[in-house]
C-alpha cells in the first residue's frame, strides 16, 4: 500500500519534469524577434507614421482661402484660429502623439529583443533603433512642450521619455522637464551615431537613418539647441564639400543642380569653404 | 414537490418542481490577447523597388488582462397539469457581469492609443416561458400546441470607451454606458431645404446643418431609438391531426427593437441602385417639404454644392430611416398525409408512405409598414445577403 503513495508521488514529478521544454515552445507560428533579420525588420517600423506639417501649416501664414463649402475637416479651422483640435483622426495632434509613441514602442521592443540576440551584426540596428527613438521624442517635444532655450534652466514640463516596454494597461509616466527630455534625446542620438555603421546594411537605405540622414538630424537637433559648433560639425558630415546649391523653389520641375557660374553658387563657394 | 404528502389529495397536479441556482461564472474571451503581438507587413511606399518587408508591433503585452466574470442567478418552475395535458415551465434569470473586457483609450505613451482592459460592467435579466399542451384530444382528432417565449434586457453599467456618431448610428448599433448592448441611435432629422430638397439635421454641435461629422464623439444630440436585438422572441407551433392527415402551423414573433432601414439614399445613383420605391415620395418641387420628408434626387449643381458634406449619408442614419423590428411571421405550414397502415400491410413490402407539402417563410403577418418590403430579421447584413427565401416543397417519403 505504501508503494502506491510512493509511485503516485514519483509519477507526476517525472511527468512534469519532461514538460518544461515542451511548454517553452510557442504553440503557433507567431512572429518573434529572435535574430538579426527580424530585428532589422522591426526597426524598419520604428519611424513615426504621421506628419506634423498639416498640423502646423494652418497655424502659420501657409494658408489660403479655399472657398466656401469644403469645411469637412474642422482641424484646419481649429488650427487656424489656434483653438484646441478635438478630432483624433489623421493630421490631428492626437494622431501625431500616438504615431510617435507607437514608433517609440517599436524601437523599445527592438532594443529589448536585441539583448537576447548573440550576434554582433545586431549593433548597427540597435543604433538605428536608438536614433529613431531619439527622433520620435524630438518631434514630440518640439510639438508638445516649450522649445529649448539655450542658457536657461528649461524647467517647464517636457514629454515622457520612454525607454521600457509597457506591459500593463495603465502605466504612470513622468514628463519631467524640457532639459531632461533634451538630455535623453542627445544621449540616444550620440550612442546611435557611434555604432550606426555603413548604409549598405539597409535593403532600401533612403527610407532609413543613413549616415547622412543621421548627421542631418543631429544638425537639426543642435540647431534647435543653439550649439552651433556641433551644427557645423554634423552639417559638414552631411555635405562634405559645401558650395553646391540645389534649386528646390520650383516644385513643378525636377530638382536640379544650380549652374556653377550662378551668382549664389559663387558666393557660397567663396564664403562657406572651410 | 409533487411527491410531498400535502399534494396527495389533488388530482390535477401531476408534477411540480422548483429550481434555483446561483453561481459565479468566468469566461475567457477570444478577442483579447495578453502577449505582445508582432505582424509581418510590406511597407507602404510609392514604388515597388522601394518596398521592403517589415515587422510591426500590433499590440503591446497586456499582463493585466484576466477572466470576464458574472454572477448568475436563476429561478425556475416546472409544472405538469391536468392528466399530463399541460406542460408549463418558467425561468427567470439575472446576470451581473463584471470585469468585462472592453477597449479603453490610454495616454498613448506606451505605444497603443486604445487597449483592452477588464473594466466594463453589464447587467442582464430576462425570462423564458415554455407552455405545451394538448387542448383537444378526441377519437380521430387532436390539437397539440407549443408556445415558447424569451425576454431579455441588458444595460451597460460601466464602459469608458467613447463611441463616435457613426459607431452608434450604423445598423448594428453601438455600445455606450447607460444603454442596452447594441443600442441604435439616430441623427435627428430636422427639415428639407425648401429650395433644394436637401435634408438638414441637428448636427454634432447641436445646430441645424446639412453636415454631421460622423467621427465626432459628441453623441448627446443623437436620439436613442432602441436596442437592435429584440427584447421578446418566441414561437407558437400548432399541430392538428385528423386520422392520417396532419397539419402543422408554426408562427414566430419578436418585438421591442428598432432596425435601421437599408441605406438607399445617395448623392448620385446608377442603373443598379435607383430602384427603391421610397423615391416615389421624394421632394420634387418647392412646397413639397410640407408633405414629405424624403429628400430630393440632387442635380449636378447642388451635388457640387454639398460635396464633402454628405447629407444623404446622414439621412440614411437619421430618425427618418428606422423602423420597428417587431413582427409576426408564418414561418412554416406543412400538411402531410400517411397512407393507412392496413393498406400498407396488404402491399406486403411497404412499411410507411407519407406525402408532405410544406412552405416556409410564407407571410409576414404583422410588421412595420416603413420596412417597405425589407425583411425585419435581416437588418444588418449590409446589402449582400439574401433575405429569407420563400420556399415550397413537396415530398414523398416511402419506407420499406
Interface residues (C-beta under 8 A of the other chain):
Chain A: X30 X31 X32 X33 X38 X41 X42 X44 X45 X69 X70 X71 X72 X74 X86 X87 X88 X89 X94 X97 X98 X101 X102 X103 X104 X105 X106 X108 X109 X160 X162 X165 X166 X167 X168 X169 X170 X171 X173 X203 X204 X206 X207
Chain B: X36 X37 X38 X39 X40 X41 X43 X45 X50 X51 X52 X53 X54 X55 X56 X57 X60 X61 X62 X63 X64 X104 X106 X107 X108 X109 X110 X111 X112 X113 X115 X117 X211 X213 X215 X216 X305 X306 X307 X308 X309
